[in-house]
Amino acid sequence: MDDKIITEKQGDSGTNLPESSVSGAESIKQISYNLLLICIGSALVAIALNGIIIPHKFVSGGLTGLALGLHYLFPSLPVSGLYFIMNIPLFFIGWKFVGRRFFYYSIAGMVIFSAMVGWVNVPLPVQDKILSALFAGIITGVGAGIILKSKGSAGGTDILSVALLNRFSIRVGSTILAFNIIVLTAAAILFSLESALYTLVYMYVSSRIIEVVLTGLSQRKAVIIISPKWKEICQKILKEIVRGVTFIKGQGAYSGQEENIIYTVVTFRELPRVKEIVREIDPEAFVVVHETLEVMGHRIGNQPHW
Protein backbone atom coordinates (compact mmCIF):
# COMPACT_ATOMS: atom_id res chain seq x y z
CA MET A 1 0.00 0.00 0.00
CA ASP A 2 1.21 3.50 -0.83
CA ASP A 3 2.65 5.06 2.34
CA LYS A 4 1.40 8.47 1.21
CA ILE A 5 -2.28 7.62 1.21
CA ILE A 6 -4.22 5.25 3.43
CA THR A 7 -7.90 4.78 2.68
CA GLU A 8 -10.62 3.46 4.99
CA LYS A 9 -13.32 1.84 2.90
CA GLN A 10 -16.86 1.31 4.00
CA GLY A 11 -19.02 -1.62 3.10
CA ASP A 12 -22.29 -0.93 1.37
CA SER A 13 -25.21 -1.57 3.66
CA GLY A 14 -27.50 -1.92 0.65
CA THR A 15 -28.06 -5.01 -1.41
CA ASN A 16 -27.48 -5.05 -5.13
CA LEU A 17 -30.08 -7.16 -6.85
CA PRO A 18 -29.05 -8.98 -10.00
CA GLU A 19 -30.23 -7.34 -13.15
CA SER A 20 -32.22 -10.42 -14.06
CA SER A 21 -34.38 -9.93 -10.96
CA VAL A 22 -35.78 -6.64 -12.26
CA SER A 23 -39.23 -7.44 -13.54
CA GLY A 24 -40.77 -6.17 -16.74
CA ALA A 25 -43.45 -4.39 -14.71
CA GLU A 26 -40.77 -2.42 -12.88
CA SER A 27 -39.18 -1.44 -16.20
CA ILE A 28 -42.53 -0.20 -17.51
CA LYS A 29 -43.03 1.69 -14.25
CA GLN A 30 -39.65 3.38 -14.63
CA ILE A 31 -40.36 4.33 -18.24
CA SER A 32 -43.75 5.72 -17.24
CA TYR A 33 -42.16 7.73 -14.44
CA ASN A 34 -39.59 9.32 -16.75
CA LEU A 35 -42.19 10.15 -19.38
CA LEU A 36 -44.34 11.69 -16.64
CA LEU A 37 -41.43 13.93 -15.61
CA ILE A 38 -40.98 15.01 -19.23
CA CYS A 39 -44.71 15.75 -19.53
CA ILE A 40 -44.81 17.81 -16.32
CA GLY A 41 -41.65 19.73 -17.17
CA SER A 42 -42.78 20.37 -20.75
CA ALA A 43 -46.15 21.61 -19.55
CA LEU A 44 -44.47 24.09 -17.18
CA VAL A 45 -42.19 25.43 -19.92
CA ALA A 46 -45.19 25.70 -22.27
CA ILE A 47 -47.07 27.70 -19.61
CA ALA A 48 -44.17 30.13 -19.36
CA LEU A 49 -43.87 30.39 -23.16
CA ASN A 50 -47.54 30.90 -24.00
CA GLY A 51 -48.49 32.74 -20.81
CA ILE A 52 -45.59 35.20 -20.46
CA ILE A 53 -42.82 35.02 -23.03
CA ILE A 54 -44.84 35.26 -26.24
CA PRO A 55 -47.33 37.91 -24.96
CA HIS A 56 -44.42 40.11 -23.82
CA LYS A 57 -42.40 39.45 -26.99
CA PHE A 58 -39.48 38.02 -25.02
CA VAL A 59 -37.08 35.66 -26.72
CA SER A 60 -36.49 32.35 -25.01
CA GLY A 61 -33.23 30.44 -24.92
CA GLY A 62 -31.76 27.82 -27.20
CA LEU A 63 -33.69 26.44 -30.14
CA THR A 64 -36.91 27.64 -28.56
CA GLY A 65 -35.55 31.18 -28.83
CA LEU A 66 -34.70 30.67 -32.48
CA ALA A 67 -38.18 29.28 -33.10
CA LEU A 68 -39.74 32.26 -31.31
CA GLY A 69 -37.66 34.70 -33.33
CA LEU A 70 -38.84 33.16 -36.59
CA HIS A 71 -42.40 33.14 -35.26
CA TYR A 72 -42.23 36.87 -34.48
CA LEU A 73 -40.86 37.58 -37.96
CA PHE A 74 -43.28 35.19 -39.68
CA PRO A 75 -46.38 34.81 -37.44
CA SER A 76 -47.88 32.12 -39.67
CA LEU A 77 -45.08 29.70 -38.65
CA PRO A 78 -46.01 27.84 -35.41
CA VAL A 79 -43.42 27.70 -32.64
CA SER A 80 -44.04 23.99 -32.00
CA GLY A 81 -43.48 23.02 -35.65
CA LEU A 82 -40.33 25.15 -35.98
CA TYR A 83 -38.91 23.68 -32.78
CA PHE A 84 -39.54 20.12 -33.99
CA ILE A 85 -37.76 20.70 -37.31
CA MET A 86 -34.76 22.48 -35.74
CA ASN A 87 -34.15 19.56 -33.40
CA ILE A 88 -33.41 17.06 -36.14
CA PRO A 89 -29.70 17.99 -36.62
CA LEU A 90 -29.07 17.99 -32.87
CA PHE A 91 -30.23 14.42 -32.56
CA PHE A 92 -27.25 13.33 -34.64
CA ILE A 93 -25.05 14.88 -31.92
CA GLY A 94 -27.09 13.11 -29.27
CA TRP A 95 -26.69 9.76 -30.99
CA LYS A 96 -22.91 10.10 -31.02
CA PHE A 97 -22.07 11.76 -27.70
CA VAL A 98 -24.75 10.75 -25.18
CA GLY A 99 -26.19 7.44 -24.04
CA ARG A 100 -28.73 5.59 -26.14
CA ARG A 101 -31.28 5.64 -23.33
CA PHE A 102 -30.98 9.42 -23.06
CA PHE A 103 -31.26 9.67 -26.84
CA TYR A 104 -34.48 7.68 -27.07
CA TYR A 105 -36.05 9.49 -24.14
CA SER A 106 -35.08 12.79 -25.77
CA ILE A 107 -36.89 11.85 -28.97
CA ALA A 108 -40.00 11.22 -26.89
CA GLY A 109 -39.32 14.45 -25.00
CA MET A 110 -39.07 16.48 -28.18
CA VAL A 111 -42.43 15.18 -29.40
CA ILE A 112 -44.05 15.76 -25.99
CA PHE A 113 -42.58 19.24 -25.65
CA SER A 114 -43.67 20.28 -29.16
CA ALA A 115 -47.18 19.03 -28.40
CA MET A 116 -47.32 20.84 -25.05
CA VAL A 117 -46.26 24.14 -26.65
CA GLY A 118 -49.04 23.73 -29.19
CA TRP A 119 -51.73 22.69 -26.69
CA VAL A 120 -51.02 24.21 -23.27
CA ASN A 121 -51.93 27.88 -23.06
CA VAL A 122 -52.53 29.28 -19.56
CA PRO A 123 -52.78 33.10 -19.39
CA LEU A 124 -50.70 34.56 -16.57
CA PRO A 125 -51.85 38.10 -15.62
CA VAL A 126 -48.45 39.64 -14.86
CA GLN A 127 -48.09 43.02 -16.56
CA ASP A 128 -44.81 44.35 -15.18
CA LYS A 129 -42.06 43.27 -17.57
CA ILE A 130 -39.31 42.70 -15.02
CA LEU A 131 -41.64 40.64 -12.82
CA SER A 132 -42.77 38.76 -15.91
CA ALA A 133 -39.15 37.97 -16.80
CA LEU A 134 -38.44 36.73 -13.26
CA PHE A 135 -41.62 34.64 -13.11
CA ALA A 136 -41.04 33.12 -16.54
CA GLY A 137 -37.43 32.31 -15.59
CA ILE A 138 -38.54 30.50 -12.44
CA ILE A 139 -41.25 28.49 -14.21
CA THR A 140 -39.00 27.61 -17.15
CA GLY A 141 -36.08 26.68 -14.88
CA VAL A 142 -38.22 24.37 -12.79
CA GLY A 143 -39.78 22.81 -15.88
CA ALA A 144 -36.49 22.31 -17.71
CA GLY A 145 -34.88 20.95 -14.53
CA ILE A 146 -37.70 18.42 -14.09
CA ILE A 147 -37.26 17.31 -17.68
CA LEU A 148 -33.53 16.77 -17.13
CA LYS A 149 -34.31 14.92 -13.89
CA SER A 150 -35.79 12.25 -16.12
CA LYS A 151 -33.52 10.06 -18.19
CA GLY A 152 -33.97 12.28 -21.23
CA SER A 153 -34.60 15.84 -22.34
CA ALA A 154 -36.94 17.91 -24.48
CA GLY A 155 -34.35 18.13 -27.21
CA GLY A 156 -32.84 21.45 -28.23
CA THR A 157 -29.74 22.67 -26.41
CA ASP A 158 -30.40 20.14 -23.64
CA ILE A 159 -28.79 17.51 -25.88
CA LEU A 160 -25.81 19.76 -26.62
CA SER A 161 -25.48 20.60 -22.90
CA VAL A 162 -25.44 16.96 -21.82
CA ALA A 163 -22.92 16.09 -24.55
CA LEU A 164 -20.58 18.84 -23.30
CA LEU A 165 -21.10 17.75 -19.68
CA ASN A 166 -20.18 14.16 -20.52
CA ARG A 167 -17.18 15.11 -22.62
CA PHE A 168 -15.78 18.22 -20.91
CA SER A 169 -17.58 18.39 -17.50
CA ILE A 170 -19.11 21.76 -18.39
CA ARG A 171 -22.16 22.54 -16.24
CA VAL A 172 -25.50 22.22 -17.96
CA GLY A 173 -26.66 25.66 -16.84
CA SER A 174 -23.42 27.29 -18.04
CA THR A 175 -23.77 25.82 -21.53
CA ILE A 176 -27.38 26.91 -21.77
CA LEU A 177 -26.50 30.43 -20.60
CA ALA A 178 -23.65 30.73 -23.13
CA PHE A 179 -25.86 29.58 -26.00
CA ASN A 180 -28.57 31.94 -24.84
CA ILE A 181 -26.21 34.92 -25.03
CA ILE A 182 -25.81 34.22 -28.76
CA VAL A 183 -29.59 34.12 -29.17
CA LEU A 184 -29.89 37.27 -27.06
CA THR A 185 -27.47 39.19 -29.26
CA ALA A 186 -29.45 38.27 -32.34
CA ALA A 187 -32.68 39.34 -30.59
CA ALA A 188 -31.20 42.74 -29.73
CA ILE A 189 -30.26 43.27 -33.37
CA LEU A 190 -33.49 42.01 -34.92
CA PHE A 191 -35.98 43.35 -32.37
CA SER A 192 -35.20 45.81 -29.58
CA LEU A 193 -32.50 46.21 -26.94
CA GLU A 194 -35.12 46.59 -24.21
CA SER A 195 -36.75 43.29 -25.10
CA ALA A 196 -33.33 41.63 -25.20
CA LEU A 197 -32.45 42.93 -21.72
CA TYR A 198 -35.69 41.61 -20.23
CA THR A 199 -34.97 38.32 -21.95
CA LEU A 200 -31.50 38.30 -20.38
CA VAL A 201 -33.08 38.46 -16.91
CA TYR A 202 -35.36 35.57 -17.83
CA MET A 203 -32.49 33.49 -19.21
CA TYR A 204 -30.23 34.04 -16.22
CA VAL A 205 -32.92 33.14 -13.70
CA SER A 206 -33.92 30.00 -15.61
CA SER A 207 -30.30 28.80 -15.91
CA ARG A 208 -29.72 29.19 -12.16
CA ILE A 209 -32.99 27.47 -11.29
CA ILE A 210 -32.05 24.56 -13.55
CA GLU A 211 -28.83 24.10 -11.57
CA VAL A 212 -30.75 24.14 -8.28
CA VAL A 213 -33.30 21.59 -9.50
CA LEU A 214 -30.61 19.29 -10.92
CA THR A 215 -28.18 19.39 -7.98
CA GLY A 216 -30.29 20.55 -5.03
CA LEU A 217 -29.44 18.67 -1.84
CA SER A 218 -27.50 16.04 -3.83
CA GLN A 219 -24.53 18.39 -3.99
CA ARG A 220 -21.33 16.89 -2.58
CA LYS A 221 -18.78 18.63 -0.37
CA ALA A 222 -15.10 17.68 -0.10
CA VAL A 223 -13.79 18.19 3.43
CA ILE A 224 -10.15 18.43 4.56
CA ILE A 225 -9.48 18.22 8.32
CA ILE A 226 -6.10 18.76 9.99
CA SER A 227 -6.07 17.81 13.67
CA PRO A 228 -3.82 15.91 16.10
CA LYS A 229 -6.98 14.02 17.09
CA TRP A 230 -7.42 12.69 13.60
CA LYS A 231 -8.04 9.13 14.79
CA GLU A 232 -11.04 10.03 16.97
CA ILE A 233 -12.51 12.27 14.26
CA CYS A 234 -12.06 9.56 11.65
CA GLN A 235 -13.77 6.90 13.78
CA LYS A 236 -16.75 9.17 14.39
CA ILE A 237 -17.16 9.91 10.66
CA LEU A 238 -16.87 6.23 9.80
CA LYS A 239 -19.33 5.13 12.49
CA GLU A 240 -21.92 7.91 12.58
CA ILE A 241 -21.97 9.25 9.01
CA VAL A 242 -20.83 6.03 7.33
CA ARG A 243 -18.62 7.73 4.77
CA GLY A 244 -15.20 6.70 3.52
CA VAL A 245 -12.19 8.57 4.89
CA THR A 246 -8.74 8.93 3.37
CA PHE A 247 -5.58 9.74 5.34
CA ILE A 248 -3.09 11.88 3.45
CA LYS A 249 0.39 12.04 4.97
CA GLY A 250 1.40 15.66 5.55
CA GLN A 251 4.05 17.69 7.34
CA GLY A 252 3.79 21.07 9.00
CA ALA A 253 6.06 23.59 7.26
CA TYR A 254 6.90 25.44 10.51
CA SER A 255 6.90 22.66 13.08
CA GLY A 256 8.18 19.92 10.78
CA GLN A 257 5.76 17.55 12.51
CA GLU A 258 4.24 14.78 10.44
CA GLU A 259 0.44 14.59 10.49
CA ASN A 260 -2.41 12.57 9.04
CA ILE A 261 -4.73 14.82 7.05
CA ILE A 262 -8.33 13.63 6.84
CA TYR A 263 -10.01 13.83 3.44
CA THR A 264 -13.65 12.86 2.95
CA VAL A 265 -16.57 13.60 0.64
CA VAL A 266 -20.04 14.00 2.15
CA THR A 267 -23.47 15.13 1.05
CA PHE A 268 -24.76 18.65 1.64
CA ARG A 269 -27.03 17.35 4.41
CA GLU A 270 -24.19 15.46 6.13
CA LEU A 271 -21.83 18.44 6.25
CA PRO A 272 -23.30 20.03 9.43
CA ARG A 273 -22.80 16.76 11.34
CA VAL A 274 -19.15 16.54 10.18
CA LYS A 275 -18.54 20.06 11.50
CA GLU A 276 -20.25 19.15 14.77
CA ILE A 277 -18.04 16.07 15.17
CA VAL A 278 -14.90 18.13 14.63
CA ARG A 279 -16.00 20.81 17.10
CA GLU A 280 -16.81 18.19 19.75
CA ILE A 281 -13.44 16.43 19.47
CA ASP A 282 -11.08 19.27 18.56
CA PRO A 283 -12.38 22.87 18.44
CA GLU A 284 -8.92 23.98 17.26
CA ALA A 285 -8.91 21.73 14.19
CA PHE A 286 -8.25 23.27 10.78
CA VAL A 287 -11.12 22.49 8.40
CA VAL A 288 -11.52 23.34 4.71
CA VAL A 289 -14.75 22.65 2.79
CA HIS A 290 -14.61 22.53 -1.01
CA GLU A 291 -17.38 22.70 -3.60
CA THR A 292 -17.44 19.78 -6.03
CA LEU A 293 -18.51 19.87 -9.66
CA GLU A 294 -19.37 16.19 -9.72
CA VAL A 295 -18.31 13.07 -7.83
CA MET A 296 -17.72 9.59 -9.23
CA GLY A 297 -17.68 6.67 -6.85
CA HIS A 298 -19.65 3.98 -5.09
CA ARG A 299 -22.50 5.27 -2.88
CA ILE A 300 -21.29 8.91 -2.81
CA GLY A 301 -21.25 9.63 -6.55
CA ASN A 302 -23.69 12.22 -7.87
CA GLN A 303 -23.04 12.14 -11.60
CA PRO A 304 -26.16 12.68 -13.71
CA HIS A 305 -27.66 9.49 -15.18
CA TRP A 306 -27.29 10.66 -18.77
ZITA-V617320 format. One record per backbone hydrogen bond with DSSP energy under -0.5 kcal/mol. CO is the residue of the C=O (numbers start at 1). NH is the residue of the N-H. E is the energy in kcal/mol with one decimal. If there is no record, write none. Layout:
BEGIN
co: [CO;CO]
nh: [NH;NH]
e: [E;E]
END
This chain:
BEGIN
co: [4;6;7;8;11;15;18;19;21;23;24;25;26;27;28;29;30;31;32;33;34;35;36;37;38;39;40;41;42;43;44;45;46;47;48;48;49;51;52;53;54;61;61;62;63;64;65;66;67;68;69;70;74;76;78;79;80;81;82;83;84;85;86;87;88;88;89;89;90;91;92;93;94;99;100;101;102;103;104;105;106;107;108;109;110;111;112;113;114;115;116;119;121;123;124;125;128;129;130;131;132;133;134;135;136;137;138;139;140;141;142;143;144;145;146;147;147;155;156;156;157;158;159;160;161;162;163;164;164;165;171;172;173;174;175;176;177;178;179;180;181;182;183;184;185;186;187;192;193;194;195;196;197;198;199;200;201;202;203;204;205;206;207;208;209;210;211;211;212;215;216;217;219;220;221;221;222;223;224;225;225;226;227;229;230;231;232;233;234;235;236;236;237;237;237;245;246;246;247;247;248;250;252;257;259;259;260;261;262;263;264;266;267;270;271;272;273;274;275;276;277;278;282;285;286;288;290;295;295;297;298;306]
nh: [249;247;9;245;13;17;21;22;23;27;28;29;30;31;32;33;34;35;36;37;38;39;40;41;42;43;44;45;46;47;48;49;50;51;52;53;54;124;56;58;57;64;65;66;67;68;69;70;71;72;73;74;77;78;82;83;84;85;86;87;88;88;90;91;91;92;92;93;94;95;96;97;98;103;104;105;106;107;108;109;110;111;112;113;114;115;116;117;118;119;120;121;123;125;126;127;132;133;134;135;136;137;138;139;140;141;142;143;144;145;146;147;148;149;150;150;152;158;159;160;161;162;163;164;165;166;167;168;170;169;175;176;177;178;179;180;181;182;183;184;185;186;187;188;189;190;191;196;197;198;199;200;201;202;203;204;205;206;207;208;209;210;211;212;213;214;215;216;216;218;219;268;268;292;223;266;290;264;288;227;262;286;230;233;234;235;236;237;238;239;240;241;241;242;243;8;248;263;6;249;261;259;256;252;250;261;227;248;225;246;223;221;271;274;275;276;277;278;279;280;281;282;285;287;226;224;222;302;303;301;300;99]
e: [-2.5;-3.6;-0.6;-1.2;-0.6;-0.7;-2.0;-1.5;-0.5;-1.6;-2.4;-2.2;-2.3;-2.4;-2.6;-2.2;-2.2;-2.4;-2.1;-2.1;-2.1;-2.3;-2.7;-2.8;-2.6;-2.3;-2.1;-2.2;-2.5;-2.2;-2.1;-2.5;-2.9;-2.1;-1.7;-2.5;-3.0;-0.9;-2.0;-2.6;-1.2;-0.7;-1.6;-1.6;-2.7;-2.5;-2.6;-2.2;-2.0;-2.7;-1.9;-2.9;-2.6;-0.6;-2.2;-2.6;-2.0;-2.1;-2.4;-1.2;-0.6;-1.1;-0.5;-1.4;-0.6;-0.6;-1.1;-0.8;-2.2;-2.0;-1.2;-2.7;-1.7;-2.2;-2.7;-2.4;-2.1;-1.8;-1.9;-2.6;-2.7;-1.9;-2.6;-3.1;-2.5;-2.1;-2.7;-2.5;-1.5;-1.8;-3.0;-0.6;-0.6;-0.6;-2.5;-0.6;-2.3;-2.5;-2.2;-2.8;-2.8;-2.1;-2.2;-2.5;-2.8;-2.5;-2.5;-2.6;-3.3;-2.3;-2.4;-2.1;-2.2;-1.2;-0.7;-1.1;-0.6;-1.4;-1.1;-0.8;-3.0;-2.4;-2.2;-2.1;-2.1;-2.6;-1.9;-3.0;-1.0;-1.5;-2.0;-2.3;-2.3;-2.4;-2.4;-2.3;-1.6;-1.1;-1.7;-2.9;-2.3;-1.8;-2.2;-2.3;-1.6;-2.7;-2.8;-1.9;-2.3;-2.1;-2.1;-1.9;-1.6;-2.0;-2.8;-2.6;-2.3;-2.3;-2.3;-2.0;-2.4;-2.2;-1.5;-1.9;-2.7;-2.5;-2.7;-0.6;-0.9;-2.6;-1.0;-0.6;-1.6;-0.8;-0.5;-2.6;-3.5;-2.2;-2.6;-0.5;-2.8;-2.5;-0.9;-2.0;-2.6;-2.3;-1.9;-2.2;-2.7;-2.4;-3.1;-0.7;-1.2;-1.2;-0.9;-3.1;-0.6;-2.5;-2.3;-0.5;-2.8;-2.8;-1.7;-2.6;-3.1;-0.6;-0.6;-2.8;-2.5;-2.8;-3.4;-3.1;-1.3;-1.7;-2.2;-2.0;-2.4;-2.2;-2.5;-2.3;-2.0;-3.1;-2.0;-0.6;-3.0;-2.8;-1.9;-2.0;-0.8;-1.8;-1.1;-1.3]
END
